[in-house]
Amino acid sequence: MDIQGCKLVQTCSTYPEQYDVFKGKVQIGYLRLRYGEFTAEYPDCDGETVYTAEPEGDGYFMDSERDFYLEKAVCALLSKCEH
């Protein structure tokens, strides 16, 4: 999946739903939805949290919300990369 020129690689589909985010060949983020909390961490797992949200889904996104939250998270990661 590509968002804003970044490649998202899904590493787990449910409980938690999670992704590694790459800009080119460099990992810039880790996205995870677990227990109703969605976080984006820079540059990887246990990094700085740059985005949080509480979507409807618990351990995975509802189909209607996935694109919205992934887009927001990638934008936050890209903003962090630029600073």
C-alpha positions in Angstrom: 0.0 0.0 0.0 1.4 3.5 -0.9 0.4 6.7 0.8 1.9 10.1 0.1 4.9 8.5 -1.6 5.5 6.1 1.3 5.2 2.3 1.2 3.3 0.7 4.1 4.1 -2.9 4.7 1.5 -4.7 6.8 3.3 -6.8 9.4 0.2 -8.0 11.3 -3.5 -7.9 10.1 -5.3 -8.0 13.4 -4.8 -7.8 17.2 -2.8 -5.7 16.5 -3.1 -4.3 13.0 0.4 -2.9 12.3 2.5 -1.5 9.6 6.1 -0.5 8.9 6.4 2.7 6.9 9.2 3.3 4.4 10.2 6.4 2.5 12.4 4.9 -0.2 14.5 2.2 1.5 14.5 4.0 4.9 12.0 3.0 7.6 10.4 6.2 8.9 7.6 4.8 11.0 5.8 2.0 12.8 1.9 2.1 13.0 -0.1 0.0 15.4 -3.7 -0.3 16.4 -4.2 -2.2 19.6 -6.9 -2.0 22.4 -8.5 0.9 20.6 -5.4 3.1 20.5 -3.7 3.8 17.2 -0.2 5.2 17.3 2.5 6.3 14.8 6.0 6.0 16.1 9.1 7.6 14.5 11.3 6.1 13.2 10.3 2.6 14.3 8.8 0.6 17.2 9.5 2.2 20.6 10.4 5.5 18.8 8.9 8.9 19.4 5.0 8.9 19.2 4.1 11.5 16.6 0.4 10.7 16.1 -2.4 9.0 18.2 -6.0 8.4 17.6 -8.9 6.3 19.0 -10.7 4.7 16.0 -13.8 2.6 16.3 -11.8 -0.6 15.7 -10.2 -2.3 18.6 -7.4 -4.5 17.2 -8.0 -3.7 13.6 -9.5 -0.8 11.6 -13.1 -0.9 10.3 -13.0 -0.8 6.5 -14.6 2.7 6.5 -11.8 4.2 8.7 -8.5 2.6 7.7 -7.6 4.9 4.8 -8.4 8.0 6.9 -6.2 7.1 9.9 -3.3 5.7 7.9 -3.2 8.9 5.8 -3.1 11.0 9.0 -0.4 8.9 10.5 1.8 9.0 7.4 1.4 12.8 7.2 2.6 13.1 10.8 5.6 10.9 10.1 6.5 12.9 7.0 6.2 16.1 8.9 8.6 14.7 11.5 11.1 13.7 8.8 11.2 17.3 7.4 12.2 18.8 10.8 
